[in-house]
Structures are given as structure tokens and as C-alpha cells.
């Protein structure tokens, strides 16, 4: 358990690096004179780099010790955060996000693989939930804290803080993670063979469509809250905390349901459950109280996907655990990149209602994708 907690703190730092920009989109956009499409690319640049860097970053080290790979990922994250902090132009900003994403892409699937390898099969759902609790907690703390920092002392200080925390975590990982943990190593050959297997490719890419739909409203969540409530940083921060609390609860719920009803059924709930709440945020007028309910339910149901999807992939092909988890992480951020890009275009064309239309359209595709994958995958992973 102490190892899982340490890995969870690492994913907390990864989550700060990934999600905190949602809370500072507005000041970053103003300071760097970005268009709505350019603002969307703050997320998309990170997401695309993660998508490419995660499978390559976990495959190229091959048989390297997992402790070394974890430390390498955290060091790259630190470098990317520092580069982002000193960015004075969009190009430098995107470059920093890319380096940060490569570090996160190496760390996260490696941490998940280590967690799966160090517990009994019956405990894997809860082990993954523990490790990924850091990712969801980062939304409770990170996004509202980032919003507060961005509107007070300036968003560069946010990334200086992420860099400092990452440096301390790199030292902790080097000192506390045991050497030679038995995780099936991933190679480039494993990567290509997994991608060529239609059953596995269909299962992994579920993450792309489901997460892509979620990132359409998520990219402009702070501006949507401002628009609907007419409130400032206080209301925005509070409602982002409510969403984050729902996400933490959803991560725990996912671990519980995977161990009780199976990964497949939990995955279907994660794909279909949030759609009405995401749509309502975009289509209807609401005050802070109703918005809090909608955001909590979105987080609760939507964030059960992380544990359920990873548990299902491991059940489908245990021998390829590491490469499947890295491909899953890649698809998560391809979906994020696509969703963010769609969000930027939708907002520019039709404002918040257009964001809602795009969310529902891709969300229904995601539900159909899950059903098809469960049908083809058979009982394994259900």
C-alpha cells in the first residue's frame, strides 16, 4: 500500500500538469493573445504529445527497470513545467506543454503497470483506483487552485510550483520504489502487434471516443460556468471543486464496481451515464446550485472510465499489460486533443449550444463503440 500511495502522489503531480491549464485558460489567452482555437491548442498540444510519447516512451526503454522509467518520466515533466512557466509566446508555450506531456506519458502507464503487478488479481480494480486517485484529486485541488493563482499572482507561478513538486517526487521515486519489479516489459514489437490486433485495437480506442466527447465541454468548462452563472473566480473555483469531488468519487466508484459487476458493465455506465449532464450544462440555463449537481454527476459517472477501461484491457490480454496501458493512455489524450479542437471550432461557430451538440454527437458514438467492443471481446474483460 505505501508504494501505491507514492505512485498516486506522482499521478497527482501529473494531473496538476495536465488539468490545471483549464483553470487558467482565460489569463493565458489574454497574456499571449490567443484566439479560441489557439486556446484549445493549449490542451491539444499536450494531448497529442502524450498520445505519441506514451506508447513510444514505454516501449523504447524495453527491459529497463521500472523505477528508472518512473524517474525519467518525472524529470521530463519537471523540464516541461519550467519551459511552460517562462513561455512568452504561443510557440514556447506549446513546446513546454509537449515536453511535460512526454514525461506524463511515460510515468502514468508505468505506474499503472507497477500497481497491477504488485497486488492480487482480485484487488486490481482498487489498486488502479488508488493510483489514479491522484489524477482525480488533482482536479479538486489543481483546477480551482490554478484559477486562483492565475487571477492573482500569475499563471507562470503555477508551473514553477509543478516543477518543484515534480523534482521532489523524482527523488522520492528513486529512493522508495523497489528495483526489479516484475512487470512484463513492453517493446516496439509488442506495440505494433497490439495495434494490428483488431479486437485489441477496437477495445483500446474506446477511450478515444468516450474521452473525446468529455473533453469537448471540459476544455471551456470555466468560461461556460462564467457564462451561465455570471460569477467571477469565486463561483468558478467552487463549481470546479464540486466537479473534482465528483471525479474523485467516480474513480473510487469505478474501482468498486469493477470488482463487483465487472469492467465491461462499468465501462458502459461510464460512457453513457455522463451524457445527459454534459448536455444539460450546455443547453439549459442554470444557477450555481443546479450547476453543482450537474457537474458532480458528470464527474461521478464519467470518471469511472479510468479504472474500468484499464482493468478490461488487462483482462483481454494480460501478457501485453504494459503496452495496452500505454496505448490506452495515448488514446485518452488523442481523444482530449480531438475534443479540445472540436470545442474550439464549436465555440467559435455557435457558442456554448454548439459545444453541447458536438458533445452529444461524439458521446453517442462512444456508447456505440463500447457496445461493439464488448460484443466482439466476448466474456473476457466483462
BALOBA-1460 file (C-alpha; in Angstrom, 3 decimals):
// residues 382
<rec num="1" residu="x" x="0.000" y="0.000" z="0.000"/>
<rec num="2" residu="x" x="2.763" y="2.586" z="0.691"/>
<rec num="3" residu="x" x="4.006" y="2.024" z="-2.863"/>
<rec num="4" residu="x" x="0.534" y="2.615" z="-4.292"/>
<rec num="5" residu="x" x="0.211" y="5.839" z="-2.289"/>
<rec num="6" residu="x" x="3.582" y="7.058" z="-3.572"/>
<rec num="7" residu="x" x="2.574" y="6.300" z="-7.144"/>
<rec num="8" residu="x" x="-0.714" y="8.103" z="-6.509"/>
<rec num="9" residu="x" x="1.125" y="11.242" z="-5.405"/>
<rec num="10" residu="x" x="3.015" y="11.039" z="-8.697"/>
<rec num="11" residu="x" x="-0.232" y="10.917" z="-10.662"/>
<rec num="12" residu="x" x="-1.416" y="13.891" z="-8.575"/>
<rec num="13" residu="x" x="1.525" y="15.901" z="-9.943"/>
<rec num="14" residu="x" x="0.831" y="14.593" z="-13.446"/>
<rec num="15" residu="x" x="-2.773" y="15.703" z="-13.050"/>
<rec num="16" residu="x" x="-1.690" y="19.193" z="-11.991"/>
<rec num="17" residu="x" x="0.405" y="19.440" z="-15.137"/>
<rec num="18" residu="x" x="-2.377" y="18.161" z="-17.361"/>
<rec num="19" residu="x" x="-5.545" y="19.712" z="-15.959"/>
<rec num="20" residu="x" x="-4.516" y="22.916" z="-14.218"/>
<rec num="21" residu="x" x="-4.499" y="24.819" z="-17.512"/>
<rec num="22" residu="x" x="-8.300" y="24.504" z="-17.530"/>
<rec num="23" residu="x" x="-8.349" y="26.929" z="-14.600"/>
<rec num="24" residu="x" x="-6.014" y="29.451" z="-16.260"/>
<rec num="25" residu="x" x="-7.232" y="29.340" z="-19.867"/>
<rec num="26" residu="x" x="-8.603" y="32.876" z="-19.587"/>
<rec num="27" residu="x" x="-5.437" y="34.647" z="-18.263"/>
<rec num="28" residu="x" x="-3.159" y="32.603" z="-20.546"/>
<rec num="29" residu="x" x="-5.334" y="33.527" z="-23.517"/>
<rec num="30" residu="x" x="-5.179" y="37.221" z="-22.623"/>
<rec num="31" residu="x" x="-1.434" y="37.292" z="-21.871"/>
<rec num="32" residu="x" x="-0.442" y="35.505" z="-25.070"/>
<rec num="33" residu="x" x="-3.197" y="36.982" z="-27.295"/>
<rec num="34" residu="x" x="-4.634" y="33.598" z="-28.276"/>
<rec num="35" residu="x" x="-7.772" y="33.017" z="-30.344"/>
<rec num="36" residu="x" x="-10.372" y="30.456" z="-29.135"/>
<rec num="37" residu="x" x="-8.796" y="27.883" z="-31.464"/>
<rec num="38" residu="x" x="-5.341" y="28.783" z="-30.139"/>
<rec num="39" residu="x" x="-6.598" y="28.409" z="-26.575"/>
<rec num="40" residu="x" x="-7.913" y="24.967" z="-27.436"/>
<rec num="41" residu="x" x="-4.429" y="24.036" z="-28.633"/>
<rec num="42" residu="x" x="-3.019" y="24.624" z="-25.141"/>
<rec num="43" residu="x" x="-4.786" y="21.365" z="-24.337"/>
<rec num="44" residu="x" x="-4.407" y="19.773" z="-27.762"/>
<rec num="45" residu="x" x="-0.611" y="20.218" z="-27.944"/>
<rec num="46" residu="x" x="-0.263" y="18.415" z="-24.621"/>
<rec num="47" residu="x" x="-2.711" y="15.727" z="-25.632"/>
<rec num="48" residu="x" x="-1.108" y="14.920" z="-28.976"/>
<rec num="49" residu="x" x="2.367" y="14.795" z="-27.444"/>
<rec num="50" residu="x" x="1.091" y="12.458" z="-24.735"/>
<rec num="51" residu="x" x="-0.575" y="10.275" z="-27.349"/>
<rec num="52" residu="x" x="2.668" y="9.839" z="-29.278"/>
<rec num="53" residu="x" x="5.080" y="9.880" z="-26.361"/>
<rec num="54" residu="x" x="3.284" y="7.430" z="-24.072"/>
<rec num="55" residu="x" x="3.433" y="4.247" z="-26.205"/>
<rec num="56" residu="x" x="6.901" y="5.092" z="-27.538"/>
<rec num="57" residu="x" x="8.144" y="6.157" z="-24.130"/>
<rec num="58" residu="x" x="7.087" y="2.893" z="-22.504"/>
<rec num="59" residu="x" x="8.211" y="0.708" z="-25.434"/>
<rec num="60" residu="x" x="11.646" y="2.152" z="-26.217"/>
<rec num="61" residu="x" x="13.010" y="1.587" z="-22.671"/>
<rec num="62" residu="x" x="12.048" y="-2.064" z="-23.168"/>
<rec num="63" residu="x" x="13.535" y="-4.053" z="-20.302"/>
<rec num="64" residu="x" x="14.785" y="-1.042" z="-18.325"/>
<rec num="65" residu="x" x="13.987" y="-1.187" z="-14.630"/>
<rec num="66" residu="x" x="10.553" y="0.308" z="-13.926"/>
<rec num="67" residu="x" x="11.997" y="2.555" z="-11.217"/>
<rec num="68" residu="x" x="14.311" y="4.159" z="-13.780"/>
<rec num="69" residu="x" x="11.424" y="4.682" z="-16.191"/>
<rec num="70" residu="x" x="9.285" y="6.312" z="-13.482"/>
<rec num="71" residu="x" x="12.087" y="8.726" z="-12.540"/>
<rec num="72" residu="x" x="12.756" y="9.558" z="-16.204"/>
<rec num="73" residu="x" x="9.101" y="10.415" z="-16.733"/>
<rec num="74" residu="x" x="9.041" y="12.725" z="-13.722"/>
<rec num="75" residu="x" x="12.260" y="14.508" z="-14.778"/>
<rec num="76" residu="x" x="10.794" y="15.239" z="-18.217"/>
<rec num="77" residu="x" x="7.646" y="16.563" z="-16.553"/>
<rec num="78" residu="x" x="9.768" y="18.970" z="-14.498"/>
<rec num="79" residu="x" x="11.555" y="20.245" z="-17.617"/>
<rec num="80" residu="x" x="8.265" y="20.792" z="-19.424"/>
<rec num="81" residu="x" x="6.729" y="22.665" z="-16.496"/>
<rec num="82" residu="x" x="9.722" y="25.004" z="-16.303"/>
<rec num="83" residu="x" x="9.570" y="25.693" z="-20.035"/>
<rec num="84" residu="x" x="5.859" y="26.447" z="-19.790"/>
<rec num="85" residu="x" x="6.447" y="28.801" z="-16.859"/>
<rec num="86" residu="x" x="8.853" y="31.003" z="-18.846"/>
<rec num="87" residu="x" x="6.828" y="30.973" z="-22.079"/>
<rec num="88" residu="x" x="6.442" y="34.413" z="-23.651"/>
<rec num="89" residu="x" x="4.945" y="33.242" z="-26.954"/>
<rec num="90" residu="x" x="2.450" y="30.591" z="-28.079"/>
<rec num="91" residu="x" x="5.231" y="28.539" z="-29.695"/>
<rec num="92" residu="x" x="7.240" y="28.356" z="-26.482"/>
<rec num="93" residu="x" x="4.089" y="27.592" z="-24.523"/>
<rec num="94" residu="x" x="3.173" y="24.691" z="-26.803"/>
<rec num="95" residu="x" x="6.759" y="23.395" z="-26.639"/>
<rec num="96" residu="x" x="6.635" y="23.331" z="-22.850"/>
<rec num="97" residu="x" x="3.315" y="21.507" z="-22.905"/>
<rec num="98" residu="x" x="4.755" y="18.915" z="-25.297"/>
<rec num="99" residu="x" x="7.773" y="18.133" z="-23.101"/>
<rec num="100" residu="x" x="5.578" y="17.992" z="-20.000"/>
<rec num="101" residu="x" x="3.212" y="15.597" z="-21.774"/>
<rec num="102" residu="x" x="6.033" y="13.262" z="-22.788"/>
<rec num="103" residu="x" x="7.049" y="12.947" z="-19.143"/>
<rec num="104" residu="x" x="3.486" y="12.318" z="-18.028"/>
<rec num="105" residu="x" x="3.026" y="9.804" z="-20.831"/>
<rec num="106" residu="x" x="5.974" y="7.769" z="-19.594"/>
<rec num="107" residu="x" x="5.071" y="7.981" z="-15.899"/>
<rec num="108" residu="x" x="1.334" y="7.208" z="-15.866"/>
<rec num="109" residu="x" x="1.136" y="3.844" z="-17.701"/>
<rec num="110" residu="x" x="4.314" y="2.676" z="-15.987"/>
<rec num="111" residu="x" x="2.790" y="3.487" z="-12.596"/>
<rec num="112" residu="x" x="-0.388" y="1.616" z="-13.549"/>
<rec num="113" residu="x" x="1.625" y="-1.406" z="-14.670"/>
<rec num="114" residu="x" x="3.587" y="-1.453" z="-11.419"/>
<rec num="115" residu="x" x="0.346" y="-1.216" z="-9.415"/>
<rec num="116" residu="x" x="-1.208" y="-4.138" z="-11.316"/>
<rec num="117" residu="x" x="1.914" y="-6.248" z="-10.816"/>
<rec num="118" residu="x" x="2.128" y="-5.789" z="-7.065"/>
<rec num="119" residu="x" x="-1.382" y="-6.852" z="-5.976"/>
<rec num="120" residu="x" x="-3.518" y="-9.978" z="-6.273"/>
<rec num="121" residu="x" x="-5.814" y="-10.148" z="-9.351"/>
<rec num="122" residu="x" x="-8.919" y="-9.666" z="-7.197"/>
<rec num="123" residu="x" x="-7.525" y="-6.352" z="-5.923"/>
<rec num="124" residu="x" x="-6.528" y="-4.835" z="-9.265"/>
<rec num="125" residu="x" x="-9.561" y="-2.588" z="-9.560"/>
<rec num="126" residu="x" x="-8.931" y="-0.995" z="-6.188"/>
<rec num="127" residu="x" x="-5.172" y="-0.796" z="-6.811"/>
<rec num="128" residu="x" x="-5.751" y="1.153" z="-10.009"/>
<rec num="129" residu="x" x="-8.293" y="3.330" z="-8.229"/>
<rec num="130" residu="x" x="-5.691" y="4.128" z="-5.566"/>
<rec num="131" residu="x" x="-3.019" y="5.096" z="-8.090"/>
<rec num="132" residu="x" x="-5.408" y="7.129" z="-10.222"/>
<rec num="133" residu="x" x="-6.951" y="8.813" z="-7.193"/>
<rec num="134" residu="x" x="-4.098" y="11.300" z="-7.535"/>
<rec num="135" residu="x" x="-5.266" y="12.164" z="-11.027"/>
<rec num="136" residu="x" x="-8.807" y="12.867" z="-9.887"/>
<rec num="137" residu="x" x="-7.780" y="14.641" z="-6.673"/>
<rec num="138" residu="x" x="-5.692" y="16.961" z="-8.860"/>
<rec num="139" residu="x" x="-8.957" y="18.276" z="-10.268"/>
<rec num="140" residu="x" x="-10.351" y="19.017" z="-6.805"/>
<rec num="141" residu="x" x="-7.211" y="20.904" z="-5.808"/>
<rec num="142" residu="x" x="-5.457" y="21.745" z="-9.056"/>
<rec num="143" residu="x" x="-8.050" y="23.428" z="-11.254"/>
<rec num="144" residu="x" x="-9.518" y="25.806" z="-8.637"/>
<rec num="145" residu="x" x="-6.046" y="26.475" z="-7.181"/>
<rec num="146" residu="x" x="-4.760" y="27.189" z="-10.677"/>
<rec num="147" residu="x" x="-7.681" y="29.539" z="-11.274"/>
<rec num="148" residu="x" x="-6.891" y="31.420" z="-8.071"/>
<rec num="149" residu="x" x="-3.171" y="31.626" z="-8.859"/>
<rec num="150" residu="x" x="-3.790" y="32.681" z="-12.435"/>
<rec num="151" residu="x" x="-6.057" y="35.539" z="-11.415"/>
<rec num="152" residu="x" x="-3.808" y="36.753" z="-8.558"/>
<rec num="153" residu="x" x="-0.041" y="36.242" z="-8.801"/>
<rec num="154" residu="x" x="0.014" y="34.959" z="-12.388"/>
<rec num="155" residu="x" x="-0.159" y="31.607" z="-14.131"/>
<rec num="156" residu="x" x="3.663" y="31.140" z="-14.581"/>
<rec num="157" residu="x" x="3.958" y="30.582" z="-10.817"/>
<rec num="158" residu="x" x="1.610" y="27.630" z="-11.144"/>
<rec num="159" residu="x" x="4.087" y="25.826" z="-13.386"/>
<rec num="160" residu="x" x="7.051" y="26.772" z="-11.218"/>
<rec num="161" residu="x" x="5.223" y="25.008" z="-8.386"/>
<rec num="162" residu="x" x="4.548" y="21.936" z="-10.523"/>
<rec num="163" residu="x" x="8.240" y="21.776" z="-11.427"/>
<rec num="164" residu="x" x="9.294" y="21.946" z="-7.761"/>
<rec num="165" residu="x" x="6.840" y="19.210" z="-6.756"/>
<rec num="166" residu="x" x="7.983" y="17.040" z="-9.660"/>
<rec num="167" residu="x" x="11.630" y="17.390" z="-8.678"/>
<rec num="168" residu="x" x="10.866" y="16.235" z="-5.127"/>
<rec num="169" residu="x" x="8.829" y="13.316" z="-6.481"/>
<rec num="170" residu="x" x="11.676" y="12.212" z="-8.761"/>
<rec num="171" residu="x" x="13.934" y="11.955" z="-5.703"/>
<rec num="172" residu="x" x="11.252" y="10.057" z="-3.745"/>
<rec num="173" residu="x" x="10.744" y="7.590" z="-6.579"/>
<rec num="174" residu="x" x="14.473" y="6.941" z="-6.835"/>
<rec num="175" residu="x" x="14.674" y="6.264" z="-3.105"/>
<rec num="176" residu="x" x="11.424" y="4.416" z="-2.392"/>
<rec num="177" residu="x" x="10.412" y="2.366" z="-5.466"/>
<rec num="178" residu="x" x="11.870" y="-1.163" z="-5.256"/>
<rec num="179" residu="x" x="14.201" y="-2.305" z="-8.005"/>
<rec num="180" residu="x" x="13.343" y="-5.117" z="-10.422"/>
<rec num="181" residu="x" x="9.551" y="-5.104" z="-10.015"/>
<rec num="182" residu="x" x="8.207" y="-7.923" z="-12.205"/>
<rec num="183" residu="x" x="6.252" y="-6.088" z="-14.891"/>
<rec num="184" residu="x" x="6.003" y="-7.624" z="-18.354"/>
<rec num="185" residu="x" x="8.277" y="-5.366" z="-20.447"/>
<rec num="186" residu="x" x="6.890" y="-3.619" z="-23.495"/>
<rec num="187" residu="x" x="8.801" y="-3.482" z="-26.769"/>
<rec num="188" residu="x" x="8.146" y="-1.821" z="-30.104"/>
<rec num="189" residu="x" x="7.242" y="-5.243" z="-31.476"/>
<rec num="190" residu="x" x="4.581" y="-5.648" z="-28.766"/>
<rec num="191" residu="x" x="3.295" y="-2.192" z="-29.626"/>
<rec num="192" residu="x" x="2.892" y="-2.952" z="-33.330"/>
<rec num="193" residu="x" x="1.358" y="-6.381" z="-32.709"/>
<rec num="194" residu="x" x="-1.216" y="-4.949" z="-30.321"/>
<rec num="195" residu="x" x="-2.141" y="-2.226" z="-32.804"/>
<rec num="196" residu="x" x="-2.534" y="-4.845" z="-35.547"/>
<rec num="197" residu="x" x="-4.947" y="-6.970" z="-33.497"/>
<rec num="198" residu="x" x="-8.467" y="-5.749" z="-34.461"/>
<rec num="199" residu="x" x="-10.015" y="-6.901" z="-31.173"/>
<rec num="200" residu="x" x="-7.440" y="-5.088" z="-29.059"/>
<rec num="201" residu="x" x="-7.373" y="-2.011" z="-31.307"/>
<rec num="202" residu="x" x="-11.158" y="-1.688" z="-31.046"/>
<rec num="203" residu="x" x="-11.060" y="-2.087" z="-27.265"/>
<rec num="204" residu="x" x="-8.242" y="0.413" z="-26.727"/>
<rec num="205" residu="x" x="-9.783" y="3.051" z="-28.994"/>
<rec num="206" residu="x" x="-12.941" y="3.136" z="-26.856"/>
<rec num="207" residu="x" x="-11.002" y="5.600" z="-24.732"/>
<rec num="208" residu="x" x="-10.573" y="7.909" z="-27.711"/>
<rec num="209" residu="x" x="-14.270" y="8.336" z="-28.470"/>
<rec num="210" residu="x" x="-15.552" y="8.411" z="-24.885"/>
<rec num="211" residu="x" x="-12.887" y="10.794" z="-23.594"/>
<rec num="212" residu="x" x="-13.080" y="12.880" z="-26.759"/>
<rec num="213" residu="x" x="-16.741" y="13.594" z="-26.045"/>
<rec num="214" residu="x" x="-15.995" y="14.558" z="-22.440"/>
<rec num="215" residu="x" x="-13.221" y="16.961" z="-23.411"/>
<rec num="216" residu="x" x="-15.478" y="18.989" z="-25.704"/>
<rec num="217" residu="x" x="-17.270" y="20.748" z="-22.809"/>
<rec num="218" residu="x" x="-14.366" y="20.237" z="-20.403"/>
<rec num="219" residu="x" x="-11.991" y="22.419" z="-22.435"/>
<rec num="220" residu="x" x="-14.148" y="25.503" z="-21.904"/>
<rec num="221" residu="x" x="-15.678" y="24.482" z="-18.586"/>
<rec num="222" residu="x" x="-14.529" y="27.602" z="-16.711"/>
<rec num="223" residu="x" x="-15.892" y="30.001" z="-19.386"/>
<rec num="224" residu="x" x="-19.168" y="28.014" z="-19.508"/>
<rec num="225" residu="x" x="-19.567" y="28.406" z="-15.740"/>
<rec num="226" residu="x" x="-18.837" y="32.137" z="-16.031"/>
<rec num="227" residu="x" x="-21.384" y="32.473" z="-18.833"/>
<rec num="228" residu="x" x="-24.169" y="30.546" z="-17.092"/>
<rec num="229" residu="x" x="-23.770" y="31.948" z="-13.564"/>
<rec num="230" residu="x" x="-22.406" y="35.404" z="-14.321"/>
<rec num="231" residu="x" x="-19.991" y="34.832" z="-11.463"/>
<rec num="232" residu="x" x="-16.308" y="35.501" z="-11.150"/>
<rec num="233" residu="x" x="-13.344" y="33.469" z="-9.985"/>
<rec num="234" residu="x" x="-15.019" y="32.518" z="-6.679"/>
<rec num="235" residu="x" x="-18.028" y="30.788" z="-8.228"/>
<rec num="236" residu="x" x="-15.921" y="29.254" z="-10.991"/>
<rec num="237" residu="x" x="-13.458" y="27.858" z="-8.456"/>
<rec num="238" residu="x" x="-16.209" y="26.493" z="-6.220"/>
<rec num="239" residu="x" x="-18.001" y="24.686" z="-9.024"/>
<rec num="240" residu="x" x="-14.736" y="23.293" z="-10.337"/>
<rec num="241" residu="x" x="-14.123" y="21.887" z="-6.851"/>
<rec num="242" residu="x" x="-17.582" y="20.278" z="-6.927"/>
<rec num="243" residu="x" x="-16.749" y="18.673" z="-10.273"/>
<rec num="244" residu="x" x="-13.438" y="17.500" z="-8.868"/>
<rec num="245" residu="x" x="-15.106" y="15.935" z="-5.812"/>
<rec num="246" residu="x" x="-17.441" y="14.075" z="-8.154"/>
<rec num="247" residu="x" x="-14.420" y="12.875" z="-10.127"/>
<rec num="248" residu="x" x="-12.701" y="11.535" z="-7.011"/>
<rec num="249" residu="x" x="-15.901" y="9.741" z="-6.020"/>
<rec num="250" residu="x" x="-16.232" y="8.422" z="-9.573"/>
<rec num="251" residu="x" x="-12.726" y="6.991" z="-9.538"/>
<rec num="252" residu="x" x="-13.498" y="5.156" z="-6.277"/>
<rec num="253" residu="x" x="-16.867" y="4.054" z="-7.649"/>
<rec num="254" residu="x" x="-15.150" y="2.653" z="-10.732"/>
<rec num="255" residu="x" x="-12.780" y="0.556" z="-8.635"/>
<rec num="256" residu="x" x="-15.667" y="-0.743" z="-6.508"/>
<rec num="257" residu="x" x="-17.890" y="-1.599" z="-9.488"/>
<rec num="258" residu="x" x="-15.095" y="-3.306" z="-11.440"/>
<rec num="259" residu="x" x="-14.522" y="-5.685" z="-8.529"/>
<rec num="260" residu="x" x="-18.293" y="-6.235" z="-8.103"/>
<rec num="261" residu="x" x="-20.023" y="-6.229" z="-11.505"/>
<rec num="262" residu="x" x="-17.096" y="-6.413" z="-13.922"/>
<rec num="263" residu="x" x="-15.142" y="-3.988" z="-16.053"/>
<rec num="264" residu="x" x="-17.398" y="-4.196" z="-19.109"/>
<rec num="265" residu="x" x="-20.608" y="-3.151" z="-17.381"/>
<rec num="266" residu="x" x="-18.802" y="-0.392" z="-15.500"/>
<rec num="267" residu="x" x="-17.300" y="0.867" z="-18.763"/>
<rec num="268" residu="x" x="-20.734" y="1.077" z="-20.389"/>
<rec num="269" residu="x" x="-22.002" y="3.119" z="-17.443"/>
<rec num="270" residu="x" x="-19.014" y="5.457" z="-17.727"/>
<rec num="271" residu="x" x="-19.699" y="6.052" z="-21.429"/>
<rec num="272" residu="x" x="-23.457" y="6.605" z="-21.257"/>
<rec num="273" residu="x" x="-24.105" y="7.995" z="-17.777"/>
<rec num="274" residu="x" x="-22.498" y="11.454" z="-18.093"/>
<rec num="275" residu="x" x="-24.115" y="12.424" z="-21.425"/>
<rec num="276" residu="x" x="-27.377" y="13.917" z="-20.076"/>
<rec num="277" residu="x" x="-25.479" y="16.008" z="-17.532"/>
<rec num="278" residu="x" x="-22.900" y="17.322" z="-20.022"/>
<rec num="279" residu="x" x="-25.669" y="18.224" z="-22.449"/>
<rec num="280" residu="x" x="-27.713" y="19.994" z="-19.776"/>
<rec num="281" residu="x" x="-24.723" y="22.187" z="-18.878"/>
<rec num="282" residu="x" x="-24.583" y="23.432" z="-22.476"/>
<rec num="283" residu="x" x="-28.258" y="23.636" z="-23.456"/>
<rec num="284" residu="x" x="-30.108" y="24.965" z="-20.417"/>
<rec num="285" residu="x" x="-29.934" y="27.928" z="-18.071"/>
<rec num="286" residu="x" x="-28.797" y="27.041" z="-14.567"/>
<rec num="287" residu="x" x="-27.693" y="28.663" z="-11.358"/>
<rec num="288" residu="x" x="-24.797" y="27.669" z="-9.146"/>
<rec num="289" residu="x" x="-26.802" y="25.074" z="-7.179"/>
<rec num="290" residu="x" x="-28.145" y="23.215" z="-10.222"/>
<rec num="291" residu="x" x="-24.777" y="23.555" z="-11.931"/>
<rec num="292" residu="x" x="-23.108" y="21.958" z="-8.916"/>
<rec num="293" residu="x" x="-25.440" y="18.959" z="-9.160"/>
<rec num="294" residu="x" x="-24.842" y="18.563" z="-12.910"/>
<rec num="295" residu="x" x="-21.077" y="18.858" z="-12.531"/>
<rec num="296" residu="x" x="-20.958" y="16.403" z="-9.611"/>
<rec num="297" residu="x" x="-22.948" y="13.771" z="-11.506"/>
<rec num="298" residu="x" x="-20.813" y="14.234" z="-14.617"/>
<rec num="299" residu="x" x="-17.654" y="13.686" z="-12.575"/>
<rec num="300" residu="x" x="-19.120" y="10.771" z="-10.600"/>
<rec num="301" residu="x" x="-20.214" y="8.756" z="-13.627"/>
<rec num="302" residu="x" x="-17.630" y="9.880" z="-16.153"/>
<rec num="303" residu="x" x="-14.512" y="9.284" z="-14.084"/>
<rec num="304" residu="x" x="-15.335" y="5.626" z="-13.519"/>
<rec num="305" residu="x" x="-13.918" y="5.074" z="-17.001"/>
<rec num="306" residu="x" x="-10.244" y="5.144" z="-15.986"/>
<rec num="307" residu="x" x="-10.310" y="2.067" z="-13.779"/>
<rec num="308" residu="x" x="-12.890" y="0.124" z="-15.797"/>
<rec num="309" residu="x" x="-11.183" y="0.568" z="-19.163"/>
<rec num="310" residu="x" x="-7.728" y="-0.323" z="-17.868"/>
<rec num="311" residu="x" x="-8.990" y="-3.357" z="-15.968"/>
<rec num="312" residu="x" x="-10.810" y="-4.575" z="-19.072"/>
<rec num="313" residu="x" x="-7.737" y="-4.191" z="-21.285"/>
<rec num="314" residu="x" x="-5.570" y="-6.149" z="-18.851"/>
<rec num="315" residu="x" x="-8.189" y="-8.914" z="-18.741"/>
<rec num="316" residu="x" x="-8.300" y="-9.087" z="-22.547"/>
<rec num="317" residu="x" x="-4.551" y="-9.740" z="-22.875"/>
<rec num="318" residu="x" x="-2.580" y="-9.921" z="-19.593"/>
<rec num="319" residu="x" x="0.704" y="-10.623" z="-21.404"/>
<rec num="320" residu="x" x="0.566" y="-7.199" z="-23.048"/>
<rec num="321" residu="x" x="-0.389" y="-5.221" z="-19.954"/>
<rec num="322" residu="x" x="2.250" y="-2.507" z="-20.274"/>
<rec num="323" residu="x" x="1.770" y="-1.797" z="-23.965"/>
<rec num="324" residu="x" x="-2.035" y="-1.845" z="-23.701"/>
<rec num="325" residu="x" x="-1.985" y="0.606" z="-20.813"/>
<rec num="326" residu="x" x="0.335" y="2.934" z="-22.717"/>
<rec num="327" residu="x" x="-1.852" y="2.729" z="-25.830"/>
<rec num="328" residu="x" x="-4.893" y="3.421" z="-23.660"/>
<rec num="329" residu="x" x="-3.176" y="6.496" z="-22.235"/>
<rec num="330" residu="x" x="-2.339" y="7.585" z="-25.764"/>
<rec num="331" residu="x" x="-5.953" y="7.221" z="-26.843"/>
<rec num="332" residu="x" x="-7.095" y="9.222" z="-23.826"/>
<rec num="333" residu="x" x="-5.073" y="12.170" z="-24.998"/>
<rec num="334" residu="x" x="-5.814" y="11.725" z="-28.692"/>
<rec num="335" residu="x" x="-9.423" y="11.993" z="-27.577"/>
<rec num="336" residu="x" x="-8.567" y="15.044" z="-25.498"/>
<rec num="337" residu="x" x="-6.783" y="16.663" z="-28.435"/>
<rec num="338" residu="x" x="-9.657" y="15.939" z="-30.779"/>
<rec num="339" residu="x" x="-12.271" y="17.028" z="-28.263"/>
<rec num="340" residu="x" x="-10.425" y="20.253" z="-27.490"/>
<rec num="341" residu="x" x="-10.002" y="21.069" z="-31.165"/>
<rec num="342" residu="x" x="-13.704" y="20.413" z="-31.791"/>
<rec num="343" residu="x" x="-14.557" y="22.559" z="-28.772"/>
<rec num="344" residu="x" x="-12.583" y="25.491" z="-30.132"/>
<rec num="345" residu="x" x="-14.303" y="25.293" z="-33.506"/>
<rec num="346" residu="x" x="-17.756" y="24.766" z="-31.970"/>
<rec num="347" residu="x" x="-17.354" y="27.723" z="-29.630"/>
<rec num="348" residu="x" x="-16.209" y="29.963" z="-32.471"/>
<rec num="349" residu="x" x="-19.118" y="28.873" z="-34.699"/>
<rec num="350" residu="x" x="-22.076" y="28.607" z="-32.323"/>
<rec num="351" residu="x" x="-21.008" y="29.260" z="-28.740"/>
<rec num="352" residu="x" x="-21.953" y="27.020" z="-25.838"/>
<rec num="353" residu="x" x="-25.005" y="25.378" z="-27.509"/>
<rec num="354" residu="x" x="-22.779" y="24.205" z="-30.364"/>
<rec num="355" residu="x" x="-20.436" y="22.681" z="-27.789"/>
<rec num="356" residu="x" x="-23.423" y="20.736" z="-26.448"/>
<rec num="357" residu="x" x="-24.399" y="19.437" z="-29.895"/>
<rec num="358" residu="x" x="-20.859" y="18.248" z="-30.567"/>
<rec num="359" residu="x" x="-20.691" y="16.596" z="-27.137"/>
<rec num="360" residu="x" x="-23.871" y="14.601" z="-27.657"/>
<rec num="361" residu="x" x="-22.897" y="13.530" z="-31.180"/>
<rec num="362" residu="x" x="-19.490" y="12.166" z="-30.215"/>
<rec num="363" residu="x" x="-20.828" y="10.803" z="-26.915"/>
<rec num="364" residu="x" x="-23.381" y="8.613" z="-28.703"/>
<rec num="365" residu="x" x="-20.630" y="7.357" z="-30.996"/>
<rec num="366" residu="x" x="-18.673" y="6.447" z="-27.859"/>
<rec num="367" residu="x" x="-21.578" y="4.435" z="-26.414"/>
<rec num="368" residu="x" x="-21.970" y="2.527" z="-29.692"/>
<rec num="369" residu="x" x="-18.210" y="1.916" z="-29.725"/>
<rec num="370" residu="x" x="-18.319" y="0.406" z="-26.218"/>
<rec num="371" residu="x" x="-21.226" y="-1.879" z="-27.111"/>
<rec num="372" residu="x" x="-19.461" y="-3.115" z="-30.252"/>
<rec num="373" residu="x" x="-16.212" y="-3.739" z="-28.377"/>
<rec num="374" residu="x" x="-17.991" y="-5.669" z="-25.618"/>
<rec num="375" residu="x" x="-19.757" y="-7.798" z="-28.221"/>
<rec num="376" residu="x" x="-16.571" y="-8.633" z="-30.103"/>
<rec num="377" residu="x" x="-14.470" y="-9.068" z="-26.961"/>
<rec num="378" residu="x" x="-16.737" y="-11.784" z="-25.593"/>
<rec num="379" residu="x" x="-16.734" y="-12.590" z="-21.892"/>
<rec num="380" residu="x" x="-13.109" y="-11.626" z="-21.327"/>
<rec num="381" residu="x" x="-12.958" y="-8.272" z="-19.601"/>
<rec num="382" residu="x" x="-16.659" y="-8.265" z="-18.800"/>
